[in-house]
């Protein structure tokens, strides 16, 4: 079973529950494992920095952390088995780095439904699957 599960959270997704949430919680519950909610905030291009407040990055991180805390509060696991982290940078680079450092044995990531017949997974999900050092569960809903 999986004992350290990372759930990639896309806070921009309008769904009421993050993709893969139910699956990740069920796996952590059944295995007695830990669940880590990870959100990666994209970096704002330097050319836009003059148009945003000086504390823009800190405010974005604070909002993201609050949203992750709200999601974590809905998880029916002991609080010591749930953690959250907000990272900044490239989505799959940061997610894979954090999963490796945390020694995750499963990454759960959502992907949208294909719109073309030759479409396999979203570019982030595809890259995570290709480069992860652990198992990856891709959830489409």
Backbone bond lengths (Angstrom), bond angles and torsions (degrees), N, CA, C in turn:
res aa  C-N    CA-C-N  psi(-1)  N-CA   C-N-CA  omega(-1)  CA-C   N-CA-C  phi
1 X - - - 1.453 - - 1.526 110.18 -
2 X 1.296 114.91 170.13 1.457 122.02 -178.87 1.522 109.58 -96.56
3 X 1.317 116.28 130.42 1.462 120.45 -176.53 1.519 113.71 -109.35
4 X 1.329 116.78 -19.80 1.464 120.91 178.62 1.521 107.34 -132.61
5 X 1.327 114.91 104.22 1.460 121.62 -172.96 1.525 109.86 -112.81
6 X 1.323 115.23 127.64 1.460 121.90 175.80 1.523 107.84 -102.24
7 X 1.313 116.81 129.40 1.462 122.02 174.93 1.511 108.38 -112.63
8 X 1.327 116.43 116.09 1.457 121.56 177.30 1.521 108.71 -76.04
9 X 1.313 116.88 124.24 1.457 122.39 -177.27 1.530 109.57 -110.31
10 X 1.329 115.93 122.12 1.464 121.74 174.71 1.523 107.19 -99.78
11 X 1.314 116.66 102.87 1.465 120.75 -177.64 1.518 112.65 -71.99
12 X 1.320 117.85 -13.93 1.465 121.24 177.99 1.524 111.87 -82.77
13 X 1.326 117.11 -12.13 1.461 121.33 179.37 1.530 108.78 -72.26
14 X 1.341 118.20 125.46 1.463 120.31 -175.93 1.534 114.43 -76.14
15 X 1.318 118.36 -3.03 1.468 121.13 -178.74 1.532 109.95 -61.71
16 X 1.326 115.85 150.11 1.461 120.16 -178.30 1.531 111.96 -69.87
17 X 1.312 116.55 -27.11 1.457 121.47 178.16 1.528 107.92 -128.12
18 X 1.333 117.89 135.90 1.466 119.41 -179.45 1.532 111.96 -60.24
19 X 1.314 115.24 145.98 1.464 119.79 177.46 1.522 109.04 -60.71
20 X 1.323 115.32 131.50 1.457 121.26 179.25 1.511 114.45 86.83
21 X 1.329 117.63 -4.59 1.466 121.56 -177.30 1.529 111.68 -57.94
22 X 1.328 116.32 -54.03 1.470 119.76 -177.29 1.523 111.37 -60.35
23 X 1.331 116.96 -42.05 1.459 121.12 -178.67 1.532 111.07 -65.73
24 X 1.322 116.78 -44.07 1.462 120.39 -179.40 1.524 111.47 -65.09
25 X 1.332 116.51 -43.17 1.467 120.29 178.98 1.520 110.14 -63.37
26 X 1.328 117.71 -43.15 1.464 120.97 179.71 1.527 111.36 -62.51
27 X 1.320 116.98 -44.24 1.472 120.35 179.06 1.529 111.40 -63.50
28 X 1.329 117.28 -41.98 1.467 120.73 178.96 1.525 110.70 -66.88
29 X 1.318 116.52 -38.25 1.471 120.76 178.91 1.521 110.76 -65.29
30 X 1.322 116.91 -48.71 1.468 121.39 -177.28 1.524 113.03 -66.40
31 X 1.343 116.40 -33.31 1.464 119.57 -176.62 1.526 113.10 -92.04
32 X 1.327 116.53 -10.28 1.459 119.22 -174.69 1.519 111.17 71.06
33 X 1.326 115.49 22.47 1.456 120.95 -174.97 1.507 114.40 -91.02
34 X 1.332 113.91 -176.55 1.453 122.27 179.32 1.523 109.44 -100.68
35 X 1.322 115.31 150.96 1.457 121.62 179.35 1.519 108.74 -125.27
36 X 1.331 115.53 129.98 1.465 121.50 -179.78 1.526 108.54 -120.09
37 X 1.327 116.71 121.20 1.455 122.26 176.69 1.520 108.16 -91.36
38 X 1.332 116.47 125.01 1.456 121.11 -176.91 1.518 109.55 -123.94
39 X 1.322 115.67 128.67 1.460 121.82 172.44 1.513 107.73 -121.98
40 X 1.321 115.95 134.42 1.456 121.11 177.67 1.525 108.41 -112.14
41 X 1.312 115.42 120.06 1.455 122.07 177.43 1.527 108.22 -89.65
42 X 1.331 117.10 126.23 1.478 118.93 179.18 1.528 110.67 -68.22
43 X 1.314 114.73 148.85 1.458 119.74 177.26 1.525 109.73 -75.12
44 X 1.296 115.74 140.79 1.462 121.47 176.75 1.524 108.19 -82.49
45 X 1.314 118.16 129.78 1.479 119.47 178.70 1.523 111.18 -55.45
46 X 1.314 115.94 142.93 1.465 121.58 -176.81 1.524 112.27 -57.35
47 X 1.325 117.15 -30.76 1.465 119.96 -179.04 1.526 112.66 -65.92
48 X 1.336 117.93 -20.43 1.458 121.38 179.36 1.532 112.79 -93.40
49 X 1.314 117.73 -10.37 1.458 120.73 -173.49 1.531 113.09 -61.15
50 X 1.325 118.10 -28.32 1.465 119.37 179.99 1.535 112.03 -73.74
51 X 1.328 117.86 -12.40 1.462 121.87 -177.58 1.521 113.75 -99.75
52 X 1.326 117.10 -1.86 1.464 120.40 -178.92 1.529 109.05 -117.81
53 X 1.321 117.56 157.99 1.467 120.15 178.82 1.537 110.86 -60.78
54 X 1.315 116.26 156.97 1.464 121.86 -178.24 1.526 112.28 -60.67
55 X 1.336 116.80 -31.21 1.464 120.00 -178.61 1.531 112.42 -97.95
56 X 1.316 117.30 24.59 1.465 122.30 -176.59 1.530 112.19 -56.01
57 X 1.322 117.37 -48.97 1.467 120.80 -178.14 1.522 111.67 -61.84
58 X 1.325 116.56 -43.38 1.465 120.39 -179.71 1.530 111.13 -64.83
59 X 1.331 116.87 -40.86 1.464 120.77 178.70 1.532 111.05 -65.38
60 X 1.329 116.66 -41.61 1.468 120.41 177.17 1.520 110.46 -60.52
61 X 1.326 116.48 -44.65 1.464 120.66 -179.77 1.527 110.94 -64.78
62 X 1.330 116.59 -40.16 1.462 120.75 179.46 1.535 110.58 -64.19
63 X 1.339 117.07 -43.70 1.473 120.68 177.90 1.528 110.95 -63.21
64 X 1.323 116.66 -43.69 1.462 120.72 -179.81 1.529 110.66 -64.46
65 X 1.333 116.92 -42.23 1.465 119.71 179.53 1.519 110.78 -64.00
66 X 1.324 117.49 -39.47 1.465 120.41 176.69 1.515 112.18 -62.45
67 X 1.340 116.51 -41.55 1.465 120.43 177.91 1.523 111.00 -65.06
68 X 1.337 117.48 -41.22 1.473 120.14 177.41 1.520 111.13 -64.58
69 X 1.329 117.11 -39.85 1.465 120.76 178.09 1.529 110.65 -61.76
70 X 1.328 117.35 -39.11 1.471 121.21 177.55 1.528 110.69 -63.40
71 X 1.327 116.85 -41.92 1.468 121.05 178.77 1.526 109.79 -66.86
72 X 1.336 116.69 -43.77 1.467 121.14 -178.97 1.526 111.52 -61.67
73 X 1.330 116.72 -32.95 1.467 120.77 -179.55 1.528 111.84 -64.70
74 X 1.326 117.73 -21.01 1.465 121.79 -179.56 1.529 112.84 -87.68
75 X 1.314 117.18 -3.69 1.464 120.87 -176.07 1.520 109.40 -86.18
76 X 1.342 116.81 123.00 1.467 120.55 -177.36 1.531 112.51 -82.94
77 X 1.308 116.19 53.75 1.466 122.24 176.48 1.518 107.92 -124.79
78 X 1.334 117.57 156.62 1.471 118.56 174.06 1.527 109.98 -57.35
79 X 1.308 116.80 141.04 1.474 121.95 -174.81 1.523 112.74 -57.74
80 X 1.325 117.72 -30.32 1.466 119.58 -179.96 1.530 112.39 -71.44
81 X 1.322 117.77 -10.46 1.469 121.44 177.98 1.525 112.47 -101.34
82 X 1.325 117.12 4.64 1.467 121.60 179.89 1.521 108.82 -123.91
83 X 1.335 115.97 130.67 1.456 120.19 175.96 1.518 109.02 -135.12
84 X 1.321 115.24 160.42 1.465 120.94 179.51 1.516 108.44 -133.85
85 X 1.335 115.13 152.24 1.454 119.73 175.84 1.522 108.73 -152.68
86 X 1.331 115.16 138.37 1.457 122.45 174.56 1.524 106.68 -111.58
87 X 1.316 115.68 125.29 1.461 122.10 -179.42 1.519 109.24 -117.62
88 X 1.307 116.96 163.65 1.464 121.63 177.00 1.515 108.92 -127.28
89 X 1.334 115.49 137.66 1.459 120.22 177.78 1.508 111.25 137.85
90 X 1.319 115.54 -154.06 1.455 121.66 177.45 1.521 109.76 -72.63
91 X 1.313 117.14 134.92 1.455 121.08 -172.46 1.520 112.47 -57.16
92 X 1.321 116.60 -58.60 1.461 116.60 -174.61 1.523 112.30 -72.67
93 X 1.348 118.35 -31.74 1.469 119.42 177.34 1.522 110.90 -61.32
94 X 1.314 116.01 -50.03 1.461 120.39 -176.74 1.528 111.88 -69.82
95 X 1.322 116.77 -40.40 1.466 120.02 179.14 1.524 110.68 -62.65
96 X 1.314 117.27 -46.21 1.465 120.98 179.98 1.529 111.50 -66.37
97 X 1.328 117.20 -39.23 1.466 120.32 178.34 1.528 110.40 -62.97
98 X 1.338 116.34 -46.41 1.460 119.75 -178.94 1.535 110.94 -65.30
99 X 1.321 117.04 -41.94 1.477 120.12 178.94 1.524 110.92 -61.52
100 X 1.322 117.31 -40.33 1.469 120.66 179.34 1.530 110.71 -67.70
101 X 1.340 116.92 -44.10 1.470 120.33 -179.95 1.521 111.77 -65.43
102 X 1.327 116.67 -36.10 1.465 121.56 -179.59 1.535 111.17 -80.97
103 X 1.320 116.22 -8.62 1.469 124.55 -178.68 1.534 111.20 61.74
104 X 1.323 115.16 47.01 1.470 121.09 177.34 1.520 109.75 -68.15
105 X 1.325 116.01 147.50 1.463 118.75 173.30 1.525 111.59 -110.45
106 X 1.333 117.67 1.52 1.462 122.17 173.99 1.519 109.50 -154.94
107 X 1.326 114.98 136.35 1.464 121.69 171.27 1.523 106.66 -115.14
108 X 1.322 116.90 128.74 1.461 122.24 175.86 1.520 106.66 -107.79
109 X 1.328 115.63 124.24 1.461 120.71 -176.83 1.524 109.06 -135.93
110 X 1.320 116.55 141.81 1.461 121.18 178.06 1.513 111.27 -89.44
111 X 1.320 114.79 154.65 1.457 121.43 175.85 1.512 107.50 -144.21
112 X 1.329 115.83 144.50 1.461 118.16 -179.80 1.529 110.34 -80.28
113 X 1.297 115.59 161.74 1.467 121.65 179.77 1.521 110.48 -63.60
114 X 1.319 116.90 147.04 1.470 118.99 179.38 1.527 111.68 -68.56
115 X 1.315 114.93 145.19 1.456 119.72 176.86 1.520 111.45 -109.93
116 X 1.315 116.21 -12.59 1.459 121.05 177.18 1.522 107.75 -125.70
117 X 1.293 117.57 153.95 1.460 120.69 -174.97 1.521 113.18 -66.46
118 X 1.328 119.48 -27.32 1.458 120.77 -178.52 1.532 112.64 -97.67
119 X 1.304 116.87 11.65 1.454 122.32 -178.25 1.518 108.88 -86.12
120 X 1.343 117.43 123.90 1.461 120.01 -179.18 1.522 111.66 -94.86
121 X 1.317 116.69 -64.83 1.456 121.75 -179.22 1.519 108.64 -141.73
122 X 1.325 116.16 164.20 1.456 119.23 173.89 1.518 109.83 -62.30
123 X 1.321 117.17 158.01 1.463 119.87 -174.32 1.524 112.73 -61.02
124 X 1.336 118.77 -38.18 1.462 119.69 178.12 1.524 111.10 -68.41
125 X 1.328 117.57 -45.52 1.466 120.57 179.39 1.524 110.39 -61.65
126 X 1.321 116.43 -42.79 1.463 120.67 -179.50 1.521 110.43 -61.04
127 X 1.313 117.24 -44.35 1.458 121.09 -178.94 1.520 111.43 -68.73
128 X 1.315 117.23 -38.39 1.467 120.65 177.07 1.522 109.90 -62.05
129 X 1.327 117.52 -46.20 1.466 121.29 178.61 1.523 109.95 -59.26
130 X 1.310 116.29 -44.82 1.466 121.05 -175.02 1.527 112.50 -66.86
131 X 1.338 118.31 -36.43 1.457 120.56 -170.46 1.527 115.48 -110.90
132 X 1.311 119.05 -2.61 1.469 120.88 -177.81 1.524 111.14 -66.89
133 X 1.315 115.25 145.80 1.465 121.62 176.98 1.525 111.40 -93.91
134 X 1.333 115.91 8.14 1.454 121.14 179.22 1.526 108.07 -139.92
135 X 1.311 117.05 -178.39 1.457 120.91 177.88 1.521 110.22 -69.87
136 X 1.336 115.25 151.97 1.466 121.50 179.35 1.526 108.24 -131.52
137 X 1.321 115.95 132.28 1.458 122.51 173.72 1.523 107.40 -110.85
138 X 1.319 116.60 117.83 1.455 121.29 177.99 1.515 107.81 -100.29
139 X 1.320 116.09 125.48 1.463 122.21 -176.82 1.509 108.70 -112.50
140 X 1.328 115.54 126.79 1.466 121.08 173.91 1.524 107.95 -110.85
141 X 1.309 114.77 129.86 1.473 118.84 176.22 1.510 110.25 -135.79
